[in-house]
Amino acid sequence: MRTAARETGSEKAMATVTRRPNKYLEAYGELIALRQERDPVWLRQLREDGWARFHAKGFPTTHDEDWRFTNLAALAKTPFQRVEKGSVAVSAQEIEKFRVPGAACQLVFVNGHFAPELSELGNLPEGLEICPLERAIDCGMVGAAPEGCAPEGIEQHLGRYADVRRDVFTALNTALWEDGAYLRIRRGAAIEQPVHLLYVSAGAGAEIMTHPRTLIVAEPTSHAAVIEDYVSIGAEAAFSNAVTELVAGQDAVVSHFLVERENLAAFNVSTLRLEQARGSNVASHSILLGGGLVRNNVHPVLSGEGAECLINGLFVGAGSQHLDNYMLVEHAQPQCSSRQFYNGILDGHAHGVFHGRIIVHKDAQKTDAKQTNRNLLLSDDARIDTKPQLEIHADDVKCTHGATIGQIEDEQLFYLRSRGIDEVSARNTLLYAFAAECLDRMQEPAAREFAEGLIRERLTELARNRQAAASAAAAEEEAQNWEEVR
């Protein structure tokens, strides 16, 4: 048993936030009082279970195997506060730059609350039902659903897949969520354009926290794409703890895009839990470009025979960013296949993590699973920790995994420079070629075009910063040489 005298500073900080009354307890008390008469009994029980788990466990430390590469001391000691609905005004002009061209519809949430005046929900495609999750719960309670609100199936699915016992951030979200999106894609419906869910953290004069909850139910043989997008307005620190449950019915085809582009003071923890029925095909695309400390959890369970899953991601970090990707793929039934491809680009003192784990259960014969992590380090101080894992309990499977770490080849850079291409453009070309592997796996044109624009912008910024740093270093060296000559 560790004594207090032997605890490190970070361990003390996280132990303190667990032991004493804190902002999370205050937020839970406020929310329970606010929702007491509005939440159905089953939802109140979910919240209580979530809070009990979080209160008992507290935040994980680096002694927890799943968090060994990520220190949460800064998150644990920051006094984040719940934000009242409408307490921060955001204009349509501020939102305009974040919109996705060609989206079927766009729901905007500001500091965890639905903003109808900033959203676009007109002329929904046939077969798509979508509304704020809080409104859907209220509709179910009063028994009268307004147009565009579809509470059917919420109790059946909400909180039934994301496990509060396994993950304390899921537990915290389950206890504290106030709003989010509810999507239902009707049987056989094909939604040609992506649905855009925009979650905005806007400065409120203090460190704020939000806990968005998203439920996506894709009925059998339906087809849709959803973009879940996290952005910041202002430079204040914010903590976004998001949980998404995506249920794919038999033979459904669904693509989910996570885009994280918040400011560098932001903490973002997102959990995507996929439940796949027989013959379903789900693709998860993660694009991590912003945030100071980011944790991206993706947990598919292939629970129907013949299900297929693609987990595809790109993370780009610089400065002191910390980008942690945790993948847990469970093959529960026979003849399922999964593919994981994650690419990382890191500069400055950035720290990236890839922890990918594939579990093949005893009955999951004929499993076909592949896991690949490739990383590009642009500076001597950048760091990547990569840990691919296989846990196989069946005897007739085909599973592979691997990881690579490298740098931009000087020969490739020289080749482009010798053709008259300036150094910034040459670096950007090589970086984009590496990132394009991720883009090539995106099948939805509008979503891919949106992602490509964001990635190109971030890589151009990275190449320019790298060139500026190199020029500054050369100038400093030249000045030192002149000083020595004198």
VMD Tcl script that draws the C-alpha trace (Angstrom):
set ca {
  {0.00 0.00 0.00}
  {1.48 3.36 -1.04}
  {1.86 5.94 1.69}
  {1.12 9.61 1.14}
  {4.79 10.46 1.51}
  {5.65 8.31 -1.50}
  {3.02 9.68 -3.85}
  {4.18 11.75 -6.78}
  {2.78 15.22 -7.37}
  {0.52 14.05 -10.19}
  {-0.80 11.14 -8.11}
  {-1.56 13.49 -5.24}
  {-3.45 15.83 -7.56}
  {-5.64 13.05 -8.89}
  {-6.16 11.50 -5.47}
  {-7.29 14.89 -4.19}
  {-9.93 15.36 -6.90}
  {-11.32 11.92 -6.08}
  {-11.41 12.35 -2.30}
  {-12.82 15.81 -1.75}
  {-16.11 17.41 -2.90}
  {-15.39 19.05 -6.24}
  {-16.91 20.66 -9.29}
  {-18.05 17.32 -10.65}
  {-20.07 16.65 -7.51}
  {-21.54 20.14 -7.70}
  {-22.46 19.65 -11.35}
  {-24.06 16.29 -10.59}
  {-26.15 17.79 -7.80}
  {-27.29 20.68 -10.01}
  {-28.19 18.35 -12.86}
  {-30.13 15.90 -10.70}
  {-32.16 18.78 -9.27}
  {-32.79 20.14 -12.78}
  {-33.76 16.82 -14.36}
  {-35.47 15.11 -11.43}
  {-38.98 15.51 -12.82}
  {-38.00 15.24 -16.48}
  {-35.86 12.09 -16.65}
  {-37.65 8.72 -16.76}
  {-36.81 6.21 -14.05}
  {-34.49 4.16 -16.28}
  {-32.43 7.24 -17.14}
  {-32.19 8.34 -13.53}
  {-30.85 4.89 -12.72}
  {-28.26 5.15 -15.50}
  {-27.09 8.48 -14.12}
  {-26.85 7.12 -10.58}
  {-24.84 4.11 -11.75}
  {-22.51 6.34 -13.74}
  {-21.90 8.71 -10.85}
  {-21.33 5.86 -8.38}
  {-18.69 4.37 -10.65}
  {-16.88 7.66 -11.25}
  {-17.02 8.62 -7.57}
  {-15.59 5.24 -6.57}
  {-12.80 5.14 -9.15}
  {-11.83 8.74 -9.90}
  {-9.60 9.53 -12.85}
  {-7.16 6.85 -14.02}
  {-3.43 7.20 -13.44}
  {-0.43 5.97 -15.40}
  {-0.54 2.85 -13.22}
  {-3.66 1.81 -15.17}
  {-2.49 -0.21 -18.15}
  {-4.89 1.46 -20.60}
  {-3.59 4.90 -19.51}
  {0.09 4.18 -18.95}
  {1.23 6.71 -21.58}
  {-1.13 9.55 -20.61}
  {-0.85 11.62 -17.44}
  {-4.16 13.23 -16.48}
  {-2.88 15.34 -13.58}
  {-3.53 18.64 -15.40}
  {-7.09 17.57 -16.19}
  {-7.75 16.32 -12.67}
  {-6.62 19.49 -10.91}
  {-8.41 22.00 -13.18}
  {-11.69 23.21 -11.57}
  {-13.99 22.81 -14.57}
  {-17.51 24.12 -14.20}
  {-20.88 23.27 -15.68}
  {-22.32 25.94 -18.00}
  {-25.94 27.03 -17.92}
  {-27.86 26.95 -21.18}
  {-27.76 30.29 -23.01}
  {-25.16 31.83 -20.71}
  {-22.73 32.35 -23.61}
  {-23.86 34.00 -26.83}
  {-22.42 32.71 -30.12}
  {-23.31 34.38 -33.42}
  {-24.13 32.75 -36.74}
  {-21.08 34.48 -38.23}
  {-18.81 32.71 -35.72}
  {-20.33 29.36 -36.63}
  {-20.29 29.85 -40.39}
  {-16.60 28.97 -40.81}
  {-17.17 25.58 -39.19}
  {-20.01 24.38 -41.41}
  {-19.68 21.41 -43.75}
  {-20.63 22.26 -47.35}
  {-23.26 19.93 -48.74}
  {-24.31 18.42 -45.40}
  {-27.81 16.95 -45.23}
  {-28.40 18.84 -41.98}
  {-26.37 20.43 -39.21}
  {-27.04 20.39 -35.47}
  {-25.06 22.88 -33.41}
  {-24.45 22.55 -29.67}
  {-22.86 25.39 -27.70}
  {-21.23 24.38 -24.42}
  {-23.21 21.16 -24.41}
  {-26.64 22.68 -25.18}
  {-28.58 22.57 -28.45}
  {-28.64 25.90 -30.30}
  {-31.65 25.81 -32.67}
  {-30.97 29.31 -34.04}
  {-27.54 28.15 -35.27}
  {-28.66 24.78 -36.63}
  {-29.96 23.84 -40.07}
  {-32.68 21.17 -40.05}
  {-34.87 22.10 -43.00}
  {-35.90 19.53 -45.64}
  {-34.53 16.43 -43.97}
  {-33.89 13.50 -46.33}
  {-36.56 10.81 -46.31}
  {-35.80 8.15 -43.75}
  {-33.68 10.36 -41.48}
  {-35.04 11.30 -38.08}
  {-32.90 13.57 -35.95}
  {-33.35 15.81 -32.93}
  {-31.55 16.88 -29.75}
  {-31.33 14.00 -27.31}
  {-32.74 16.07 -24.44}
  {-35.83 16.89 -26.51}
  {-36.23 13.23 -27.49}
  {-36.21 12.21 -23.83}
  {-38.77 14.90 -23.00}
  {-40.94 13.76 -25.92}
  {-40.93 10.24 -24.59}
  {-42.04 11.49 -21.18}
  {-44.96 13.61 -22.37}
  {-45.98 11.19 -25.11}
  {-46.21 13.84 -27.83}
  {-43.36 14.03 -30.30}
  {-43.07 17.22 -32.36}
  {-42.03 17.05 -35.98}
  {-38.48 15.82 -36.40}
  {-38.38 14.25 -32.93}
  {-38.33 10.46 -32.71}
  {-38.07 9.08 -29.18}
  {-38.78 5.50 -30.23}
  {-35.95 3.13 -29.33}
  {-34.04 5.42 -26.97}
  {-34.58 3.35 -23.83}
  {-33.68 0.22 -25.77}
  {-30.28 1.58 -26.79}
  {-29.10 4.56 -24.71}
  {-26.48 3.48 -22.18}
  {-26.78 -0.19 -23.15}
  {-23.42 -0.46 -24.95}
  {-20.98 2.12 -23.53}
  {-19.77 0.44 -20.33}
  {-19.60 2.64 -17.21}
  {-17.85 -0.15 -15.31}
  {-14.96 -0.34 -17.72}
  {-14.34 3.35 -18.40}
  {-14.69 6.14 -15.84}
  {-15.02 8.82 -18.53}
  {-18.04 7.00 -19.91}
  {-19.33 6.82 -16.34}
  {-18.81 10.56 -15.88}
  {-20.56 11.32 -19.16}
  {-23.49 9.06 -18.27}
  {-23.92 10.92 -15.00}
  {-23.52 14.46 -16.36}
  {-24.71 14.60 -19.97}
  {-27.33 17.28 -20.64}
  {-27.79 17.13 -24.39}
  {-26.49 15.72 -27.61}
  {-27.86 14.28 -30.82}
  {-30.29 11.44 -31.49}
  {-30.26 10.02 -35.03}
  {-32.42 7.29 -36.41}
  {-31.92 6.08 -39.97}
  {-34.99 4.15 -41.03}
  {-34.85 0.66 -42.49}
  {-33.59 0.75 -46.07}
  {-33.02 4.53 -46.12}
  {-29.95 5.83 -47.95}
  {-28.85 9.29 -46.76}
  {-26.62 10.55 -49.54}
  {-25.10 13.57 -47.76}
  {-23.41 13.52 -44.33}
  {-25.10 14.65 -41.12}
  {-23.00 17.26 -39.33}
  {-23.00 17.44 -35.52}
  {-21.04 20.50 -34.38}
  {-20.04 20.70 -30.71}
  {-18.72 24.15 -29.79}
  {-16.82 25.11 -26.66}
  {-17.14 28.89 -26.25}
  {-15.33 30.92 -23.61}
  {-17.41 31.63 -20.53}
  {-14.77 33.44 -18.47}
  {-13.86 30.20 -16.65}
  {-12.79 26.65 -17.35}
  {-15.91 24.87 -18.59}
  {-16.86 21.25 -19.05}
  {-19.36 19.61 -21.37}
  {-20.44 15.99 -21.67}
  {-22.09 15.53 -25.10}
  {-24.01 12.30 -25.63}
  {-24.84 11.00 -29.11}
  {-27.03 8.03 -30.02}
  {-27.10 6.80 -33.62}
  {-29.45 3.97 -34.55}
  {-29.03 2.70 -38.11}
  {-31.81 0.24 -38.87}
  {-31.27 -2.80 -41.15}
  {-30.06 -2.11 -44.72}
  {-29.79 1.65 -44.07}
  {-26.87 3.77 -45.29}
  {-25.58 7.02 -43.74}
  {-22.53 9.08 -42.77}
  {-22.20 11.23 -39.64}
  {-19.55 13.88 -38.89}
  {-19.00 14.58 -35.20}
  {-17.01 17.82 -35.03}
  {-15.43 19.50 -31.95}
  {-14.30 23.14 -32.18}
  {-13.41 26.08 -29.94}
  {-14.35 29.74 -29.99}
  {-11.87 31.66 -27.89}
  {-8.66 30.55 -26.22}
  {-10.01 29.46 -22.83}
  {-9.46 25.96 -21.48}
  {-12.41 23.58 -21.80}
  {-13.02 19.91 -21.10}
  {-15.18 17.98 -23.55}
  {-16.03 14.43 -22.49}
  {-18.11 12.89 -25.28}
  {-19.71 9.46 -25.65}
  {-21.30 8.16 -28.84}
  {-23.19 4.89 -29.16}
  {-23.71 3.72 -32.74}
  {-25.95 0.73 -33.35}
  {-25.72 -0.77 -36.85}
  {-28.55 -3.12 -37.77}
  {-28.30 -6.08 -40.13}
  {-26.58 -5.15 -43.42}
  {-26.47 -1.46 -42.47}
  {-23.60 0.64 -43.88}
  {-22.50 3.54 -41.68}
  {-19.50 5.88 -41.70}
  {-18.65 7.89 -38.60}
  {-16.19 10.79 -38.73}
  {-14.66 12.27 -35.58}
  {-13.01 15.65 -36.15}
  {-11.15 17.23 -33.23}
  {-9.88 20.75 -33.96}
  {-10.22 22.61 -30.67}
  {-7.72 25.14 -29.31}
  {-4.48 24.05 -27.68}
  {-5.80 24.65 -24.17}
  {-8.60 22.11 -24.64}
  {-8.96 18.69 -23.05}
  {-10.96 16.27 -25.18}
  {-11.92 12.69 -24.33}
  {-14.18 10.97 -26.84}
  {-15.55 7.44 -26.76}
  {-17.16 5.76 -29.75}
  {-18.89 2.47 -28.97}
  {-20.03 0.48 -32.02}
  {-22.50 -2.40 -31.86}
  {-22.64 -4.28 -35.16}
  {-25.28 -6.78 -36.22}
  {-25.00 -9.50 -38.86}
  {-23.55 -8.32 -42.18}
  {-23.20 -4.69 -41.11}
  {-20.35 -2.55 -42.38}
  {-19.14 0.35 -40.21}
  {-16.22 2.71 -40.83}
  {-14.77 4.93 -38.10}
  {-12.59 7.81 -39.32}
  {-10.77 9.91 -36.71}
  {-9.02 13.17 -37.57}
  {-7.22 14.69 -34.59}
  {-5.72 18.10 -35.38}
  {-6.19 20.24 -32.26}
  {-6.48 20.07 -28.50}
  {-3.83 20.13 -25.81}
  {-4.64 16.71 -24.37}
  {-6.78 14.39 -26.48}
  {-7.89 10.82 -25.86}
  {-9.72 9.04 -28.67}
  {-11.40 5.74 -27.69}
  {-12.92 3.52 -30.39}
  {-14.58 0.26 -29.29}
  {-16.38 -1.80 -31.92}
  {-18.05 -5.09 -31.02}
  {-18.72 -7.27 -34.04}
  {-21.63 -9.16 -32.51}
  {-23.21 -10.42 -35.73}
  {-21.79 -12.99 -38.12}
  {-20.11 -11.53 -41.20}
  {-19.85 -7.97 -39.83}
  {-17.05 -5.73 -41.15}
  {-15.35 -2.77 -39.47}
  {-12.77 -0.22 -40.62}
  {-10.98 1.93 -38.05}
  {-9.08 4.63 -39.87}
  {-7.34 7.62 -38.34}
  {-4.87 10.46 -38.66}
  {-3.43 12.47 -35.78}
  {-1.26 15.54 -36.29}
  {0.45 17.19 -33.31}
  {2.97 19.93 -32.67}
  {4.16 22.05 -29.75}
  {3.30 20.20 -26.55}
  {0.13 18.46 -27.79}
  {-0.65 15.01 -26.41}
  {-2.78 12.80 -28.71}
  {-3.74 9.38 -27.37}
  {-5.59 6.81 -29.47}
  {-7.00 3.69 -27.81}
  {-8.62 1.05 -30.01}
  {-10.38 -2.04 -28.67}
  {-11.89 -4.32 -31.32}
  {-13.92 -7.32 -30.17}
  {-14.69 -10.14 -32.58}
  {-17.59 -11.97 -30.95}
  {-19.03 -13.95 -33.90}
  {-17.60 -15.99 -36.81}
  {-16.46 -14.73 -40.19}
  {-16.09 -11.07 -39.24}
  {-13.30 -8.82 -40.48}
  {-11.72 -5.66 -39.10}
  {-9.05 -3.30 -40.37}
  {-7.20 -0.69 -38.31}
  {-5.01 1.91 -40.02}
  {-3.70 4.85 -37.99}
  {-1.11 7.37 -39.16}
  {0.54 9.94 -36.89}
  {2.54 13.07 -37.72}
  {4.32 14.73 -34.78}
  {6.52 17.83 -34.54}
  {8.00 19.90 -31.73}
  {7.54 18.25 -28.34}
  {4.29 16.56 -29.31}
  {3.52 13.14 -27.86}
  {1.41 10.60 -29.69}
  {0.02 7.29 -28.45}
  {-1.43 4.36 -30.34}
  {-2.72 1.49 -28.24}
  {-4.59 -0.98 -30.41}
  {-6.04 -4.19 -29.03}
  {-7.88 -6.92 -30.92}
  {-9.79 -9.56 -28.94}
  {-10.99 -12.63 -30.79}
  {-13.51 -14.51 -28.67}
  {-13.75 -18.28 -28.58}
  {-16.71 -18.53 -30.96}
  {-15.28 -16.06 -33.50}
  {-13.82 -18.59 -35.92}
  {-12.74 -17.44 -39.40}
  {-11.87 -13.98 -38.04}
  {-9.80 -11.78 -40.34}
  {-8.19 -8.84 -38.51}
  {-5.36 -6.48 -39.37}
  {-3.82 -3.63 -37.38}
  {-1.28 -1.11 -38.67}
  {0.17 2.03 -37.09}
  {2.58 4.28 -39.04}
  {4.22 7.37 -37.57}
  {6.28 10.25 -38.89}
  {8.41 12.24 -36.43}
  {9.50 15.66 -37.67}
  {11.69 16.66 -34.73}
  {14.09 15.00 -32.31}
  {11.83 15.94 -29.39}
  {8.62 14.43 -30.78}
  {7.62 11.12 -29.23}
  {5.36 8.21 -30.10}
  {4.37 5.26 -27.93}
  {2.80 2.47 -29.96}
  {1.42 -0.78 -28.59}
  {-0.43 -3.10 -30.99}
  {-1.91 -6.17 -29.28}
  {-3.66 -9.40 -30.20}
  {-5.66 -11.54 -27.78}
  {-6.91 -14.65 -29.58}
  {-9.14 -17.33 -28.06}
  {-10.15 -19.03 -31.34}
  {-7.99 -21.38 -33.39}
  {-9.04 -20.64 -36.99}
  {-8.20 -16.98 -37.53}
  {-6.03 -14.69 -39.62}
  {-4.68 -11.78 -37.56}
  {-1.71 -9.47 -38.09}
  {-0.41 -6.30 -36.49}
  {2.53 -3.96 -36.87}
  {3.91 -0.47 -36.29}
  {6.53 1.74 -37.92}
  {8.26 4.99 -36.89}
  {10.28 7.14 -39.30}
  {11.22 10.61 -40.51}
  {10.99 12.52 -43.79}
  {13.66 11.13 -46.07}
  {16.33 13.70 -46.98}
  {16.60 12.14 -50.43}
  {12.91 12.69 -51.11}
  {13.11 16.28 -49.94}
  {16.23 16.90 -52.04}
  {14.55 15.40 -55.09}
  {11.63 17.81 -54.87}
  {13.90 20.79 -54.14}
  {16.04 19.93 -57.17}
  {12.91 20.31 -59.32}
  {12.51 23.93 -58.25}
  {9.99 23.35 -55.45}
  {10.56 25.52 -52.39}
  {11.20 23.76 -49.08}
  {7.82 24.54 -47.50}
  {5.96 23.17 -50.51}
  {8.25 20.15 -50.72}
  {7.70 19.28 -47.07}
  {3.99 19.83 -47.43}
  {3.86 17.51 -50.44}
  {5.59 14.70 -48.55}
  {3.42 15.17 -45.48}
  {0.25 15.19 -47.54}
  {1.27 12.00 -49.35}
  {1.62 10.32 -45.95}
  {-1.72 11.70 -44.71}
  {-3.52 10.86 -47.96}
  {-3.45 7.19 -47.03}
  {-6.12 8.06 -44.48}
  {-8.16 10.07 -46.98}
  {-8.08 7.28 -49.55}
  {-10.14 5.08 -47.22}
  {-13.01 7.59 -46.97}
  {-15.81 6.70 -49.36}
  {-18.25 9.60 -48.79}
  {-17.31 12.45 -51.20}
  {-18.60 15.41 -49.15}
  {-17.08 14.16 -45.90}
  {-13.80 13.32 -47.59}
  {-13.58 16.75 -49.24}
  {-14.25 18.41 -45.88}
  {-11.57 16.30 -44.16}
  {-9.08 16.92 -46.95}
  {-9.42 20.69 -46.59}
  {-8.78 20.55 -42.84}
  {-5.79 18.25 -43.23}
  {-4.19 20.33 -45.97}
  {-4.54 23.48 -43.87}
  {-2.98 21.82 -40.81}
  {-0.08 20.30 -42.76}
  {0.69 23.61 -44.47}
  {0.85 25.25 -41.06}
  {3.13 22.47 -39.83}
  {5.49 22.80 -42.82}
  {5.70 26.57 -42.43}
  {6.44 26.30 -38.72}
  {9.12 23.71 -39.40}
  {10.76 25.98 -41.99}
  {10.58 28.99 -39.67}
  {12.18 26.99 -36.85}
  {14.94 25.80 -39.17}
  {15.61 29.35 -40.41}
  {15.72 30.67 -36.85}
  {18.18 27.94 -35.84}
  {20.38 28.69 -38.86}
  {20.37 32.40 -38.08}
  {21.32 31.74 -34.47}
  {24.16 29.44 -35.53}
  {25.44 32.03 -38.00}
  {25.36 34.74 -35.31}
  {27.36 32.50 -32.96}
  {29.92 31.85 -35.69}
  {30.36 35.59 -36.29}
  {30.76 36.12 -32.57}
  {33.52 33.50 -32.48}
  {35.30 35.13 -35.44}
  {35.28 38.48 -33.65}
}
mol new
graphics top color blue
foreach p $ca { graphics top sphere $p radius 0.5 }
foreach p [lrange $ca 0 end-1] q [lrange $ca 1 end] { graphics top cylinder $p $q radius 0.2 }
display resetview
